[in-house]
Amino acid sequence: MAEIVLESLAHSYMPSPSGANDYAIRRMTHTWRNGGAYALLGPSGCGKSTMLNIISGLLTPSEGKVVFDKQDVSHLAPQERNIAQVFQFPVVYDTMTVADNLAFPLRNMKTPEAKVRSRVSEVAELLELTPVLNKRASNLTADEKQKVSMGRGLVREDVSAILFDEPLTVIDPQLKWKLRRKLRQIHEQLHITMVYVTHDQLEAATFAEEIAVMYDGAIVQFGSPRELFESPNHTFVGYFIGSPGMNLLPVTRSKNGVEFEGKLIPLTDEQTHALDASSSDNIKVGIRPEFVHLWQDARDEAWQVPVQYVEDLGTYKIITVKFGSIPLKLRIDEETPVPKEHTWISFPAQWLKLYIDEYLTGEPISLDAVSAEQGAPHAD
């Protein structure tokens, strides 16, 4: 197991990058703690696989260093880093049995056969592969093959970290949840540093203790699923996390807060101070559909809005209303009465977020938050 630190890391596929847009990975410093279970979450093309390949040694970074337990491994080959990587599509030896596939990394290291058999049996039990140990890999289902591929990463006890590059893409949707939970259980049992790359927020939240959200080659937030949901640090995180994502409104400065198409939206004192300290005109407010208040009748602090449509999703409903010129979504419980033509909405101050130049600002700072920030992995 290893602590993995990316120091002032950046990577470009161009020989002479001239600006930020020429980089697949923008300069960052980031730490994956020893023994943690992490997800690297983001859309296609944001740099997730590039970062994973840099950590594993399949790519050498253009700038900066990759450090394992205080040792610079930036120019070491993958086999010298003791890294196991599980790819999107299962990599197995079809002519070998499952047992021989699992044993292959150990036999390559000249491990005594008794130890090989013991370790193969242990990993097969963890992954529920014991009934198929004597089967040829060519006769396995897709999910069984991927479990074998995962098992080859787990079988070595000296491995520094296991990197998963969207490993459940080819797995039947009904089996994905079971495999995610199995990986989480294995991590809790073995405490191996694991980094799981995915574009699926549900996969990330099910597997990881903490999630790094990537956007445009940078990690824009690192935190628990709850932190990403309740306090998105970037407008992209607000939009990408949640179902549906955060409502975002472009606003302009006003004497008593901010304004959207003539509608005054009050701010907290912290948000007002942050706004006054900035000269930017790129200002947005955001609020989750879950946190928009819906009222059945008129109130002083609420706006009347027309209801456009209602989606009944069984255990909850999504209501789309027209707030000025922009559709705005609300998420309500199944039992909540649904307005017909119009309703009244308000934005609770504790859930209304202020974004300047796309980043969250104006949040109250507590002693607990300061302590957590000082002790947590970070991205610059």
N, C-alpha and C positions, 0 to 999 in steps of 0.2 A: 504494500500500500504506500501511497505517496501523496504529499502535498504538491500540487501543481500550480506554479506561478507563471503568469505571462507578464513579462516586464517590458514596458514600452513597446509592445508588439504591434506590428503593422505588416500588411502583405499586399503586394500588387502583382498582377500577372503581366504588367507592362515593364519593359526594361528601364524606362526612364519616366516614372510617374511625375506629373507636374502639378497635380492638385488633388484635393480630397476625393473627387469623383473617380480618380484613377485607381483607388484602393478598394480591394475586395474586403479587407479588414482594416478599419481605421485605427489609428494609434490608441492603444488601451493598456492599462495595467489591471490584472484580474487574478484572483486567487481561488482555487478549488481546494478546500480544506481536506486534510487526510481523513479518509473513511467516510466522506459525505456522499449522499445520493443527489445528483444534480440533473436538471433538464436544461437543455439549450433550445429555446423555443423561438420560432420566427417563420416568416413566409419563405417560399422558394426564392433563391437568389440573394438572400440577406447575408450570406457568409458563414452559415452554420457548419456545413461540411468542410469548407476551407479551414476553419478554425480547428475542427476535429482532426483533420489530416496533418495540421501543423503540430498539434499535441502528440499525435502518434508517431510522427517522424516521416510520414509519406510526403510531406512538403517542408521545405526549409523557409522560414519567414524572411521577407525582404529586410525587415528591420526588427530590432529588439531581441529578446531572449525567451527561451522556454526553460524553466527551472524545475527540476524534480528534487524535493528535499534538499534545497540549497545547492544542487549541482546543476550547472549549465549543460543541458542536453540538446541544445539547438541544432548541433551538427551530428548527433548520433543517429544511427540507423534504427528502425523500429525494433529490431530484435535486441538491440543494446539497451532499450528503454524499459524492457519487461512490460510492454503494453499489449493488451489483448483488444482486438477491435472486431465488433460484430457488424456486418454490413446489411444494407437494405435487403439484399437477396441472399438466401442461405448458401454458405460455402461449405460443402461436404464432399467427401470422397465416396462416390456412389458404389464403387466395387468393394468397399470395406463394410464391415458390420458397424453398428452403432458403437459397440464397445471399443472397436479398433479406432474409430474416428475420435472418440473421447480420449483414448490412450495416446494418440499420435504425438501431441506436444510433449508429453512426459517421456515417451520413448526416445524422442529426438534429443532430450536432455540426459539420456542414459540413466534414467531413474530406475532403481531396482524394481523388478517385476512385481514383487509382493506389494510394494507401495503403489505401483500403477493400478493393480487390481483393486486395492482398497480405495484409492481416490476415485477411480471410475465408478465404483459401486456407490460411493457417497454422493457424487454429483448426479448420477443417474436417478438416485432416489429423490434428490432435491427437485429435479426437473420432471419427475414422473416418467422416466424413460426406461425403468427397470424391465417392464414387460417386452420391450422391443430391443433389448441389448444385443441379441443374437441375430437380429434382422439385418439384411443388407440395406444400406442407406438409400439405394435406388427404389426400394419398395415403401418408403415412408411418405406420409402426407406432408404438405408444405409446412404446417405448423410443427410437426415432429422434426423436420429437417432444420428449421430455425432453432428449435430447442437444442439440437445437437450442436449447431453452430455456436450457440450461447454456452453450451457445456464445455466446448473446447477452450473458451476464454476463462471459465470458472475453475477448470481442473488444475491449473497451476497455482500453487499456494504462494509463490514468490511474486505474483503479478503486481505491478505498481498501480495499475488502474485498468478498468474495462470501459471502453468507449463503444457506444451503441449508435449507429447511424441509421435512424428510422427503421429499426429492425422488424417492425410489425406490419410493414406495408403489404406484404403478400399473405398475411394471415387472415383467415375468415373473421369477419367482424364479431361474430359471437364468441370467438376464442381470444380476442384481443384483451378484453378486460381480465380474463383469467391469467394470461401470460404477464400482464403488467403487475398484477398483484403478486404473482409468483416471483418476479424479479425483485419486488420490494421486500418480500419475505426473505429472499436469499441475501439481500443487502443487510437486512436487520440481523441475520444469522452470522454472516461472514465479515461485515464491516469493511468491504472493499470499496475504494474510491470508484464511483461510477458516474459517467457523464452520458446522458441520454439525449440524442438530437431528435427533434420532432417538429412538425408544423401544427400538431394537434394539441390544443390546450388541455383537453381532457386527459390525453396520454401523459402530458407533463405533470399535471396536478396529481394524477393517480400514482405516478412513480416517484416523484422527486420531493425531497425535503425543502429545497430551494430551487427557484427557476431563474435563469438568466434569459431575458428577452432581447433578441437581436433585431435590429432594424437598420438597413442601409449600411452594413458593415460595422456596426457598433453595438455594444451592450448598453441599452438605454435604461434598464432596470434589473436589479437582482434582489430577489426576496421570496418570501413564502407565497403560496397561492392566495392567501387572504390579503397580504400586503399589496399584491398586484391588483387585486379586485377593488379593495377599499381606497387605496391611494396610488393610482397609476402615476408614475413619475414623468411620463411622456404621453402626448396625445395618441401616439401609435399604440401604446400599451392599453390605454383606455378603450380604443377602438377594437383592438385585436383580442383582448381578454373579455369574456362575458358573452352571454347569448340572450338578447342581442348586445352589441357593444355599447360603450358610453355615448350619450348624446353630447355633441360638441357644437357650440355656437360661436361664430366669430362676432366679437363685440368691439365697441369703441368706448373711449373714456367718457365719463360723465361726472358731474359735480358730486354726486352722492354714491358713486359706484361705477358700474359699467352699463352700457345701453345696447340693446339689440332691437333694431327697427322700431325705435321709439318706446320700447319697453324698458323701464329702469330695473336693473337687477342689482340689489344691494350686495355689498361685500363685507367681510369681517374686517376688523381693524388690521389684522396681520396681512390680509390680502390688499387692503388699501395702501399700507406702507410699502409693500412689494411693488405695487403698481406705480406709486409715486417715485420709487427709486429707479425705475426703468424708463427709458425714452422710446422703447420699441412700440410699434403700432401693430405687431403680430400678437394679438391678445385673443384668447378664447376662454370660455367657461365650459365646464363639462359636468354632467351629472348622470349617474347610472339610471337605467330604466326602473330598477328596483327601488330607487330612492326618491323618485318624483312623487310628490303627494297628489293624490286625486281626491277631489271634493265633490259631493253631490249637489252642493248649492253654493251661491256666491259668498266670497269672503274678501275682506279688505286686502289681504296679502296675496290673493290668488288671481290668475289671469283666466278669462273665459276663452276656450279654444274649441274649434269644431272637431268632431270625431270623424276620422277618415275611414278606418276599418278596424276590425277586431279579429285576432287569431286565437282560437281556442286550442290549446296544446295539452289538454287533459287535466293536468294538475295546476296549471296557471294559464293566464291569458296575456297576450301582448296587444296593447291598444296603441294605435298610431293616431296622433292628433296633429293638427297643423298649427305650429307656433310661428306666427308671422308667415314667412315664405318657406320655412323649413319643416319637414316632417319630424316629429319628435315621438319617441317610443316610451311607453310605460309598461311595466310588468306588474300584474296584480294577481292575487290569489283567485282560485277558481270560484270561491264563494262570494267575492266582492261584486256588488251590483255593477252592471256595465251600462254606462250612459248611452243614450240613443244618438242624439244629434250633436250635442255639445256637452262640455264638462268644464270644471275649473281645476287648475293645477298650480302648484307652488313648488319652490326649490328650497328644501331645508338647508339652513346655512352650514351645518356640519358636513353635508355631503356635496355641496357645490364647490368644485375645484377651479382654481384659476391657473391658466397656462400662459406664460409669456415666452415667445420664441419656441413654442411647442413643449416646454418643460414646466413641470409643476412648481408653483411658488406660493408664498403667503401662507404656509402651513404653520400652526402652532408647534413649538419645539418643547418637548418634555424631557426630563432627565432620563427616563427610560429609553426614549428614542435616541438620545445622544450616546448612551451606553451601548445600545444595539448597533449603532452606526460604527462606533469605534471598534467593536469586536467582530463585525461582519466582513465577508469578502466584498470587494469593491471593484468598480470599473471606472476609469477616468475618461 
